[in-house]
Amino acid sequence: MFKSRLNILMAERNINKLTDLQNAMEKKGYKISYPTLHRIFHGNKLDKMNLESVVKLINFFNCTFEELFDIR
């Protein structure tokens, strides 16, 4: 079971909105749709995450999988 920590990573970097995150990621070449970011942020259907989106988030935040998700 996974729990998203995206809100924590965003707060640590003073990113307040998902649209701000999406724009910042696109500037660095990491394109992720808003619905995907929303789903990960809110922890919806994390068992069906796209691995490519997860890798983009990990690269953007320069973090590990365990920093992006709590593993229970």
C-alpha positions as CSV (number, residue, x, y, z in Angstrom):
1,M,0.0,0.0,0.0
2,F,1.3,3.4,-0.9
3,K,0.5,6.9,0.5
4,S,1.6,9.9,-1.6
5,R,3.9,12.4,0.0
6,L,3.7,14.8,-2.9
7,N,2.1,17.5,-0.8
8,I,5.1,17.4,1.6
9,L,7.7,17.6,-1.3
10,M,5.7,20.5,-2.7
11,A,5.6,22.3,0.6
12,E,9.3,21.9,1.2
13,R,9.9,23.7,-2.1
14,N,7.2,26.4,-1.6
15,I,5.1,25.0,-4.4
16,N,1.5,25.8,-3.4
17,K,-0.6,24.5,-6.3
18,L,-0.6,21.6,-8.6
19,T,-0.7,24.0,-11.6
20,D,2.5,25.6,-10.2
21,L,4.1,22.2,-10.0
22,Q,3.0,21.3,-13.5
23,N,4.4,24.5,-14.9
24,A,7.7,24.1,-13.0
25,M,8.1,20.5,-14.2
26,E,7.3,21.5,-17.8
27,K,10.0,24.2,-17.7
28,K,12.5,21.4,-16.8
29,G,11.2,19.1,-19.5
30,Y,9.0,16.8,-17.4
31,K,5.5,16.9,-18.8
32,I,2.8,15.3,-16.6
33,S,-0.9,15.9,-17.1
34,Y,-2.9,17.8,-14.4
35,P,-5.2,14.8,-13.8
36,T,-2.3,12.6,-13.2
37,L,-0.7,15.0,-10.7
38,H,-4.1,15.4,-9.0
39,R,-4.6,11.7,-8.7
40,I,-1.1,11.2,-7.2
41,F,-1.5,14.2,-4.9
42,H,-4.7,12.9,-3.5
43,G,-3.7,9.3,-3.4
44,N,-6.3,8.1,-5.8
45,K,-5.7,4.8,-7.6
46,L,-2.0,4.8,-6.7
47,D,-1.9,1.0,-7.5
48,K,-2.4,2.0,-11.2
49,M,0.2,4.7,-11.4
50,N,2.2,5.2,-14.6
51,L,5.8,4.4,-13.9
52,E,6.9,7.1,-16.3
53,S,5.1,9.7,-14.3
54,V,6.6,8.5,-11.0
55,V,10.1,8.6,-12.5
56,K,9.5,12.2,-13.7
57,L,8.4,13.2,-10.2
58,I,11.4,11.5,-8.7
59,N,13.8,13.2,-11.1
60,F,12.1,16.6,-10.7
61,F,12.2,16.5,-6.9
62,N,15.6,14.7,-6.9
63,C,14.2,12.3,-4.4
64,T,13.8,8.6,-3.9
65,F,10.6,6.5,-4.3
66,E,10.4,6.3,-0.5
67,E,10.5,10.1,-0.2
68,L,7.7,10.4,-2.7
69,F,5.5,7.6,-1.3
70,D,5.1,6.1,2.2
71,I,5.2,2.3,1.8
72,R,2.9,0.6,4.3
